[in-house]
Amino acid sequence: MKPARFLLAVLLLGSIAFPGSLAAAQSPSPDEDEIWKAFVAWLNAQPDVNQIGFDRYRAKLIADGLTPAQADARLEALGKLTERHRDEIGAIYYNKLYATADQTRFTLQPNAFLVEMTKDLKPGAALDAGIGQGRNAVYLASKGWDVTGFDVAEGGLRIAEQNAARAGARIKTVKARFEDFDYGVERWDLIYFVYVDAPIVDPAFVAKVSAGLKKGGLLLIDRPFHPLDKPEPEWPAPTEQDAMNALPKAWSNLQLVRYEDTFGIGDWQQTREDREKKQLRLVRLLARKW
Ligand SMILES: C[S@@+](CC[C@H](N)C(=O)[O-])C[C@H]1O[C@@H](n2cnc3c(N)ncnc32)[C@H](O)[C@@H]1O
């Protein structure tokens, strides 16, 4: 896997797995804080999103004088640290991605499920959770919705605002995490999670987001069922009985309007390499609060 793709898979869709040989590599016990800071400084210094990835960092460590075994041990430590600092590294990655001229990784069109599910609705207050560069928020705002979007990637927020201005629309943006955003009480006509890795089957999260919906308000989710070939910890493996309809079960406090569990090419699977790889299992849900 190309370096940047590897990092993307880690950030977007999975966790880091190291070959057994790396786990066995020996090195002096490293200072985690220093290791992390050096890696973040290197990430920030890379001009292009395609330049960031663990194998490039490994080459840099070796060029700096580490032996291959020491570099592998350093990467193994970084793998664990990346899990711990997921939001920080995610923000660096997405800020770089949205700032690059190469926007071929994801579709710039608004999400098709969102477009279809909202086309006959009276515009109201919408919340875009993980707004990215604003492709969905800008679409809804141009249809008259009052859209607020939040994201950890601040650079994405600025680009989303610019994209909205370019479309003659206005959106509000907030820097926040899924877990910390104040969803309020009966505040939103529509809350959507499109291609984001939010804790959408966690009961406490479901309760918090549901409280934020107005009566009659809609929740919309569209995303891969699980990260590529690796199930996320909070998602049961697709072969397990529990995985059947996990999403509607998690949101059974709402009225199920539409649910799809299907295969297709994801919105964030748009490079030729990705499209040729395989179809993803995708889940889409629309539910209403009563
Ligand atoms: C794959 S992109 C999807 C962006 C947008 N929803 C779309 O469909 O184009 C995932 C987005 O989630 C954001 N993100 C990652 N972790 C987050 C967190 N904990 N809280 C809020 N946003 C987060 C990223 O910065 C990124 O913009």
The ligand as a Tripos MOL2 file, in Angstrom:
@<TRIPOS>MOLECULE
LIG
   27    29     1     0     0
SMALL
NO_CHARGES

@<TRIPOS>ATOM
      1 C1        -13.5340   11.0900    5.2790 C.3       1 LIG1
      2 S1        -13.7110   12.7290    5.8140 S.3       1 LIG1
      3 C2        -15.4250   13.0650    5.4320 C.3       1 LIG1
      4 C3        -15.7320   14.5320    5.3310 C.3       1 LIG1
      5 C4        -17.1480   14.8660    4.8660 C.3       1 LIG1
      6 N1        -18.1470   14.4040    5.7930 N.3       1 LIG1
      7 C5        -17.3980   14.2970    3.5030 C.2       1 LIG1
      8 O1        -18.2260   13.4040    3.3820 O.co2     1 LIG1
      9 O2        -16.7690   14.7590    2.5640 O.co2     1 LIG1
     10 C6        -13.7330   12.5430    7.5880 C.3       1 LIG1
     11 C7        -13.7450   13.8750    8.3290 C.3       1 LIG1
     12 O3        -13.9210   13.6000    9.7260 O.3       1 LIG1
     13 C8        -13.1110   14.5190   10.4360 C.3       1 LIG1
     14 N2        -12.8570   13.9770   11.7760 N.ar      1 LIG1
     15 C9        -12.0100   12.9610   12.1110 C.ar      1 LIG1
     16 N3        -12.0800   12.7180   13.4320 N.ar      1 LIG1
     17 C10       -12.9840   13.5980   13.9370 C.ar      1 LIG1
     18 C11       -13.5000   13.8240   15.2450 C.ar      1 LIG1
     19 N4        -13.1320   13.0820   16.3040 N.pl3     1 LIG1
     20 N5        -14.4290   14.7880   15.4010 N.ar      1 LIG1
     21 C12       -14.8260   15.5630   14.3370 C.ar      1 LIG1
     22 N6        -14.3630   15.3860   13.0720 N.ar      1 LIG1
     23 C13       -13.4660   14.4070   12.8760 C.ar      1 LIG1
     24 C14       -11.8760   14.6550    9.5820 C.3       1 LIG1
     25 O4        -11.1250   15.8050    9.8950 O.3       1 LIG1
     26 C15       -12.4610   14.6560    8.1850 C.3       1 LIG1
     27 O5        -12.7230   15.9630    7.7310 O.3       1 LIG1
@<TRIPOS>BOND
     1     1     2 1
     2     2     3 1
     3     2    10 1
     4     3     4 1
     5     4     5 1
     6     5     6 1
     7     5     7 1
     8     7     8 2
     9     7     9 1
    10    10    11 1
    11    11    12 1
    12    11    26 1
    13    12    13 1
    14    13    14 1
    15    13    24 1
    16    14    15 ar
    17    14    23 ar
    18    15    16 ar
    19    16    17 ar
    20    17    18 ar
    21    17    23 ar
    22    18    19 1
    23    18    20 ar
    24    20    21 ar
    25    21    22 ar
    26    22    23 ar
    27    24    25 1
    28    24    26 1
    29    26    27 1
@<TRIPOS>SUBSTRUCTURE
     1 LIG1         1 GROUP 0 **** ****
